[in-house]
């Protein structure tokens, strides 16, 4: 998985925010992500499709819901990149506050 693909997927603020939620563990349905990130269903689904295409998340259909979680097979090197980007975003928020 190319680092550029991971960084490109995380470069959009809504996708980065979604990854921060998903990265902490568990499964998250699109409806939950929509509510937490103030996004429409179509917008959130498109963002999650980008994260899935980058290999960062996997999905599971549960009746009419699609639930996303961290890709358990993500290479360690890619996971380290995600960890670093999330940590940098959190540090930036703390400095801004």
Residue, then its C-alpha position, 0 to 999 in steps of 0.5 A: x500500500x503506497x504511503x501516497x495513497x494513505x496520505x491522499x485518503x487522509x488529506x480531506x478533513x471529514x475523512x481524517x475525522x472519520x478515521x479518528x473515530x474508526x481508528x479508536x476501535x469498534x464498528x461505526x455505521x454511516x448513520x453514526x459517522x453522519x451524526x458525529x461529523x455533521x455530514x449527509x449520508x451521500x457525502x459520508x458514504x463517498x468519504x468512506x468509499x475513499x478510505x476503503x479503496x485506500x485499504x484503511x477500513x473494511x465494511x460489513x453490511x448489517x441489514x440496511x446499515x453499512x458498518x466500518x472498522x479499521x482494516x485488521x490486515x493493514x500493513x504495520x507501515x501504513x498503520x504507523x502513517x495513520x497513527x502519525x497523521x492522527x497524532x499530528x492532527x490532535x496536536x494541532x487542535x490542542x495548540x489551536x485551543 
